[in-house]
């Protein structure tokens, strides 16, 4: 089992007078992580999984603090409420537990950012601490093995991604990914907003998979899918973001008249999910889309690194109407950090218009020979 970077952070956050919210897609390892937390803390604990029909019914019918305390157990010191977003009025119920039993540490997990964050936002203002768990990070594989071993498996990670079940079952990556995609990937999205046509959702994800690294147009996506309007495309994309399948990178625009101001790119949290959608598991060197594969991997891994280390940055891509572009930009402490991602070492010239318009900048080209530093290794 790969030890997760959040393990010590979660343990240290316990019993600090906060409800802990742990967000992350299904199958990223939330349950395994929390079992380690429970084992380490070693206090009387109760585990309640809202995916279980009887648990969901019991929580749904409990409306008073007395009923809730009876449900979690009077001797409990640590309670885990798994997939808590499914419980009606969960924010108010967590507040009741918090207010009436402040000695209990509550950890609520959710695979839907919107449902759990929205329901807990107001009731738990000032009373919660939120963590986000991603698929295993490249840095975690380095810690688990070595820099040499992690880099030796880079092509495998680019192709099959870093879901825990994939990493822990070498030789069965394809079958494992298919199971994740077919059984878990759409589960929360389909429950979130009564999606009438799941086939549209699959076609949309497939279209996005082919457009990784390219600017996305809602209108063009609607035309590609067929029999769907742009408003529905936008709604589905929003739901997929909230279920941690994809994330959006907006365009950076501030000084130049011809900068694209409202552009957006979408990336997948995991390369393996992207590849299973397009049914392509060829090794990177043999692929025409290896540049997109590399870009998705680096940006998603940078997202994990920033989140786990608490780096507060704004992330963008940059492009002008005359096709000058930069793959990735981070804004931190008044400095713009511009990055270009290349599969092979080559000379790169950053657009003069960008460099002149934004003098407070740093630039770097990320290739296979130097990518570890970009990912915090």
C-alpha positions in Angstrom: 0.0 0.0 0.0 1.4 3.4 -1.0 1.4 5.7 2.0 -0.5 8.8 1.1 0.8 12.4 1.7 -2.5 13.3 3.5 -2.0 10.6 6.2 -0.1 12.7 8.7 -2.0 15.8 7.8 -5.3 14.1 8.7 -3.9 12.6 11.8 -2.6 16.0 13.0 -5.9 17.7 12.2 -7.9 15.3 14.4 -9.2 16.5 17.8 -8.6 20.2 16.9 -12.2 21.2 17.3 -13.0 20.9 13.6 -15.2 18.6 11.5 -12.9 17.2 8.9 -14.2 17.0 5.3 -12.3 14.6 3.0 -13.2 15.0 -0.7 -12.1 12.9 -3.6 -13.4 10.8 -6.5 -14.6 7.3 -5.9 -11.7 4.7 -5.9 -8.9 7.2 -5.1 -8.3 5.6 -1.7 -10.3 7.6 0.8 -11.4 4.5 2.7 -7.9 3.0 2.8 -6.5 6.3 4.0 -9.0 6.6 6.8 -8.5 3.1 8.0 -4.8 4.0 8.5 -5.9 7.2 10.4 -8.2 5.1 12.6 -5.5 2.5 13.2 -3.0 5.2 14.2 -5.2 7.2 16.4 -6.5 4.1 18.1 -9.6 5.4 20.0 -13.1 4.0 20.1 -14.5 4.7 16.6 -17.6 4.2 14.5 -17.7 3.8 10.7 -20.9 4.6 8.9 -21.1 4.2 5.1 -24.0 6.2 3.5 -23.7 3.9 0.5 -25.4 1.3 2.7 -29.2 1.6 2.5 -29.8 1.0 6.2 -27.2 3.6 7.2 -28.6 6.1 4.7 -32.2 5.5 6.0 -31.1 5.8 9.7 -29.3 9.1 9.0 -32.2 10.4 6.9 -34.7 9.8 9.7 -32.5 11.2 12.5 -33.4 14.8 13.0 -32.5 15.6 16.6 -29.1 15.7 18.3 -30.2 12.9 20.6 -31.1 10.6 17.7 -27.8 11.4 15.9 -25.7 10.7 19.0 -27.5 7.4 19.5 -26.8 6.5 15.9 -23.0 7.1 16.1 -22.7 5.6 19.6 -22.4 7.3 23.0 -18.9 5.9 23.6 -17.5 6.8 20.2 -14.6 9.3 20.1 -14.0 9.2 16.3 -16.8 8.8 13.7 -16.3 8.3 10.0 -19.3 9.1 7.8 -18.4 7.8 4.3 -20.1 9.2 1.2 -21.8 11.7 3.4 -23.1 13.8 0.4 -25.9 11.3 0.1 -27.4 12.1 3.5 -30.2 14.8 3.3 -29.4 17.9 5.3 -25.9 16.5 6.2 -24.5 20.0 7.0 -27.0 20.7 9.7 -26.7 17.2 11.1 -22.9 17.5 11.4 -23.4 20.8 13.1 -25.7 19.2 15.7 -23.1 16.5 16.4 -20.4 19.1 16.7 -22.4 21.4 19.0 -23.6 18.6 21.3 -20.6 16.4 21.4 -17.5 18.6 20.8 -15.3 15.8 22.2 -16.1 13.6 19.1 -13.9 13.9 16.0 -16.1 13.7 12.9 -14.6 12.9 9.5 -17.1 13.1 6.6 -16.0 11.9 3.1 -17.6 12.8 -0.2 -17.1 11.9 -3.8 -19.2 14.9 -4.9 -17.7 18.3 -4.3 -20.9 20.2 -4.9 -23.2 18.1 -2.7 -20.9 17.9 0.4 -19.3 21.3 0.2 -22.6 23.0 -0.6 -24.5 21.3 2.2 -21.8 22.0 4.8 -20.7 25.5 3.7 -23.1 27.5 5.9 -23.9 25.2 8.8 -20.2 24.5 9.4 -18.7 27.9 8.8 -15.6 28.1 11.0 -16.2 24.6 12.2 -14.6 22.5 9.4 -11.3 21.7 7.7 -11.3 20.4 4.2 -8.8 18.1 2.5 -8.8 16.8 -1.1 -7.5 13.3 -2.0 -6.4 12.7 -5.5 -5.3 9.5 -7.3 -1.8 8.5 -6.1 0.7 11.2 -7.0 4.0 10.7 -8.8 5.7 12.0 -5.7 4.0 9.4 -3.5 5.3 6.6 -5.8 8.9 8.1 -5.4 8.5 8.0 -1.6 7.1 4.4 -1.8 9.9 3.1 -4.0 12.7 5.3 -5.3 13.3 8.1 -7.8 14.8 5.5 -10.2 12.0 3.0 -9.9 9.3 5.7 -10.3 11.0 7.1 -13.4 11.4 3.6 -14.9 7.6 3.3 -14.6 6.8 6.7 -16.1 5.5 5.4 -19.4 3.2 3.0 -17.4 1.8 5.9 -15.3 1.3 8.1 -18.5 -0.7 5.3 -20.0 -2.6 3.7 -17.1 -2.6 6.5 -14.6 -2.4 6.3 -10.8 -5.6 5.1 -9.3 -4.6 3.0 -6.3 -6.2 -0.2 -7.7 -4.2 0.3 -10.9 -0.9 0.9 -9.1 -1.4 -2.0 -6.8 -2.3 -4.5 -9.5 0.5 -4.5 -12.1 -0.3 -6.5 -15.1 -4.0 -5.9 -14.7 -4.1 -2.2 -15.4 -6.4 -2.3 -18.4 -9.0 -4.5 -16.7 -8.9 -2.5 -13.5 -9.4 0.8 -15.4 -12.3 -0.6 -17.3 -14.0 -1.6 -14.1 -13.4 1.8 -12.5 -14.8 3.6 -15.6 -17.8 1.3 -16.0 -18.8 0.9 -12.3 -17.7 4.1 -10.5 -16.8 7.0 -12.9 -20.3 8.2 -13.6 -22.1 7.0 -10.5 -22.2 10.4 -8.6 -22.8 12.4 -11.8 -25.8 10.3 -12.7 -27.2 10.7 -9.2 -26.5 14.4 -9.0 -28.9 15.8 -11.5 -31.0 12.9 -12.9 -29.1 12.7 -16.2 -31.6 11.5 -18.7 -29.1 10.4 -21.4 -25.9 8.8 -20.0 -24.8 8.2 -23.6 -24.4 12.0 -24.0 -22.2 12.1 -20.9 -19.9 9.4 -22.3 -19.7 11.1 -25.7 -18.9 14.4 -24.0 -16.0 12.8 -22.0 -14.7 11.1 -25.1 -14.7 14.4 -27.0 -12.9 16.0 -24.1 -10.3 13.2 -24.1 -9.5 13.9 -27.7 -9.2 17.6 -27.0 -6.8 17.6 -24.0 -4.5 20.5 -24.4 -6.8 22.3 -26.8 -9.1 25.2 -26.1 -12.7 23.9 -25.7 -15.9 25.4 -27.2 -19.2 24.4 -25.8 -20.9 25.0 -29.1 -18.4 22.7 -30.9 -18.8 20.0 -28.3 -22.6 20.2 -28.7 -22.2 19.7 -32.4 -19.8 16.8 -32.0 -22.2 15.0 -29.6 -25.3 15.8 -31.5 -28.9 16.3 -30.2 -27.7 18.4 -27.3 -27.6 22.1 -26.7 -24.7 24.2 -25.4 -26.4 24.9 -22.0 -26.6 21.1 -21.4 -23.0 20.6 -22.4 -22.0 23.3 -19.9 -24.1 21.7 -17.2 -22.6 18.3 -17.8 -19.1 19.7 -17.7 -19.9 21.4 -14.4 -21.2 18.1 -12.9 -18.1 16.2 -14.1 -15.9 18.8 -12.4 -17.8 18.4 -9.2 -17.4 14.6 -9.4 -13.6 15.0 -9.7 -13.4 13.5 -13.2 -12.1 16.6 -15.0 -10.9 20.1 -14.0 -10.9 23.4 -15.9 -8.0 25.7 -16.7 -9.1 29.2 -17.6 -7.3 31.6 -19.9 -5.0 34.3 -18.4 -5.8 37.8 -19.7 -4.8 41.2 -18.3 -2.8 43.6 -20.5 -3.0 42.7 -24.2 -6.0 43.5 -26.4 -5.8 40.3 -28.5 -5.5 38.0 -25.5 -8.2 35.3 -25.4 -10.2 36.3 -22.3 -12.9 33.6 -21.8 -11.1 30.5 -23.1 -10.9 27.3 -21.1 -9.2 23.9 -21.4 -10.2 20.8 -19.6 -7.9 18.1 -18.2 -8.5 14.8 -16.6 -7.5 14.1 -13.0 -6.0 10.8 -14.2 -4.4 9.8 -17.4 -5.7 6.3 -17.2 -9.3 7.5 -17.2 -8.6 9.6 -20.2 -7.0 6.7 -22.1 -9.8 4.2 -21.3 -12.3 6.7 -22.7 -10.5 6.7 -26.1 -9.5 3.0 -25.9 -5.8 3.7 -26.4 -3.2 2.0 -24.2 -0.3 2.2 -26.5 3.0 3.3 -25.0 3.6 7.1 -25.3 6.5 6.9 -27.8 4.2 5.2 -30.3 1.4 7.7 -30.0 0.4 10.7 -32.0 -1.1 12.3 -28.9 2.0 11.9 -26.6 2.2 15.6 -26.3 -1.3 15.8 -24.9 -0.7 12.8 -22.7 2.4 14.5 -21.3 0.7 17.8 -20.7 -2.3 16.2 -18.9 0.0 14.2 -16.7 2.2 17.2 -15.7 -0.7 19.6 -15.0 -2.7 17.1 -13.0 0.4 16.1 -11.0 1.2 19.8 -10.4 -2.4 20.2 -9.1 -1.8 17.4 -6.6 1.6 18.9 -5.6 0.1 22.4 -5.0 -2.8 21.0 -3.1 -0.8 18.7 -0.8 1.8 21.4 0.0 -0.7 24.2 0.5 0.7 26.3 -2.3 -1.9 29.0 -3.1 -1.6 29.7 -6.8 -3.8 30.8 -9.6 -3.4 28.5 -12.6 -4.1 29.4 -16.3 -3.1 28.8 -19.9 -2.3 31.8 -22.2 -3.2 32.4 -25.8 -3.8 35.3 -28.2 -6.0 35.5 -31.2 -3.0 35.3 -33.4 -2.0 31.9 -32.0 0.8 32.9 -29.6 0.4 30.6 -26.6 1.9 29.2 -23.4 0.9 25.8 -22.0 0.6 26.7 -18.4 0.9 29.7 -16.1 0.9 30.0 -12.3 0.5 33.3 -10.6 2.0 33.4 -7.1 3.0 36.4 -4.9 2.8 38.7 -7.9 5.1 36.7 -10.1 3.9 34.8 -13.2 5.6 31.5 -13.8 5.2 30.4 -17.4 5.8 26.7 -18.4 6.0 25.0 -21.7 5.7 21.2 -21.8 7.7 19.2 -24.4 8.0 15.5 -24.8 11.6 15.8 -26.1 14.3 18.4 -25.4 14.0 21.2 -27.9 14.6 24.9 -28.0 11.5 26.9 -27.0 10.9 30.6 -27.4 8.3 32.2 -25.2 6.2 34.8 -27.0 7.8 38.2 -26.9 4.4 39.8 -26.5 3.9 38.0 -23.2 7.4 38.6 -21.9 7.1 42.4 -22.6 3.5 42.7 -21.3 4.3 40.9 -18.0 7.9 41.8 -16.9 7.5 40.1 -13.5 7.8 36.6 -14.9 9.8 33.4 -14.8 9.9 30.8 -17.6 10.8 27.1 -17.7 10.5 24.3 -20.3 9.5 21.0 -18.7 10.8 17.8 -20.4 11.4 14.2 -19.3 14.9 15.1 -18.1 13.8 17.7 -15.6 10.1 17.1 -14.7 10.7 15.8 -11.2 11.5 19.3 -9.8 8.2 20.6 -11.3 6.4 17.9 -9.3 8.2 18.6 -6.1 10.4 15.5 -6.2 
